């Protein structure tokens, strides 16, 4: 009887650990997808705003489309000059996560000359 209890306990522990590992792995994947979605949306918005990419839509409309294509939702899109600042979100296991990104032309270093 004790060996059956031990076997059931070991199986339950192994199943719990496997589920936990799957959730952690899924969360890591979701985090990377979220960060990539934010980066891609910011880059797309900055490219449209600078004229590097022609588009019939506004920079933020393009950013929203790119975010949606990556499985995220655009929550905020604004500009500081030609620098696009975006925030995207996505849900995983009932929890909503947020990522922010910014993209634009490179900063010009001040001339110390």
Buried (B, 14 or more C-beta within 10 A) or exposed (E): EEEEEEEEEEEEEEEEEEEEEEEEEEBEEBBEBBBBBBBBBBBBBBBBBBEEBEBEEEBBBBBBBBBBEBEBBBBEBEBEEBBBBBBBBBEBEEEEBEBEBBBBEEEEEEEEE
